[in-house]
Amino acid sequence: MIQPRVAFIILFVSDVARSVAFYRDLLGREPVEESRTFAMMPLDGEQMLGLWLKTELGDVPPAGASEIAFIEGDVDGVARDWSGKGVTILQQPTDMDFGRTFLAADPDGHRLRVFLPGA
């Protein structure tokens, strides 16, 4: 059976440079590719985050219909750090049935969930 690997996630953004600056600060990583209309940021392993200028694509649905989830041991610490950087926090750190979590948004409204799975 052929099992394709996830190579990258693409977010449609209104300003590539602004999104690169946001994710550079959030992830502590530099883009491996960057132009006026597209940038590629490394995530973990081989996965990448693509930031594509939405005006290049025609009809693009609004942001916020999905989430990118990050596993982190210190959920509350990341929430404080991101809040201190001016990141919009949509849901303060809380315990949910799957573990400790909070929800943030990038400048275009893409949802970013940080969580620590429960036992």
N, C-alpha and C positions, 0 to 999 in steps of 0.2 A: 504494500500500500504506500502511495506517495503521501508524505506528510510535509507540506510547506512550512517554512519557518516565518515568524513575524519579522520583517526586516525593519519597518519603520511605521510610525504614526504620522499622519499629516494633519496639521491644523491650518485652516484658512484664516489669514490674518489681514488686518487693514493697513499695517505698517510693519514691514519685515525688520527694519533696523530697530524699531521700538521693541518688537517681540524678541529679537536676538538679545538685546540688552536685558530684558526681563528674565529670560531663561538662563542667560549667562550668569546673572546675579543669583538666581534661584538654585541652579544646578552646579555652579562652580566649574563650568566647562565651556570651552571655546568652540565655535562652529567649525566644522570641517569643510564646509562649503558655504559661500555667502555671495549673493548678488542683490540687486534692487528688488527682484521678484521672488526669490527663493533662498532659503537657508536650511542647512542640515546640522543639527546638534546631536552629539553622541549621548545616548542614555547608558544603560548597563549592557555589558557584553557587546553583542553585535547590533543591538537595536538602536535606531536613530529616531529623532524627532524632526520632521520636516515642517517648515514654516513657509507657506505658499501665499503670495499676495492674491487675495480673493478677487480683485478687479480683473485678474488675468483669466478667470475661470467662467465667467458668465453667471448663471443662477446658482448661488451658494446658499444652502440653508443657514439659519441663524446659529450662533454658537450656543453651547450650554445643553445640548440634547444628549451629551455623553460625558464621561469623565476619564481622566488619566489618573490612575491610582499609583501611589508610591508607598512602599513598605518602609517604615522607619521605627526604630526602637523608642525614640524620645518624641512622641507626637506633640506633647505640650511645648517642648523646647523648640521644635520646628515652627509651630504656630506662633510662638513669641517672636522668633527670628523673622519670619515672613511678615508678620504684622509690623514689626519695627522697620522693615524695608518698604512699607507702604502697600503691601499686597492686600487686596480686598479679601477679608475673611467672611465667607457666607454662612458658615456654621462653626461655632466655637468648639474647642475640644470637648468631646463627650464620649461616654461609653455606649456602644450599641451592641446588638446581638452578635456581631462578628468581631468586635474588639474596640479598642480606643481609636478615635478618628477625629478629624476636622476637615472642613471643605473650604477651599479658596477659589479665586478666579483670576485668570490672567487679564491683560488689558483689553482683550476682545471678548471676554466673558466665558472662555473655555473653563470648565470646571476641573479643579485639581484636588484630588482627595489624598490625604496622608493618613495612613492607618497602621496599627500594630495588631495583627490577628490575635484573637483571644485564645485561651488554652483549649 
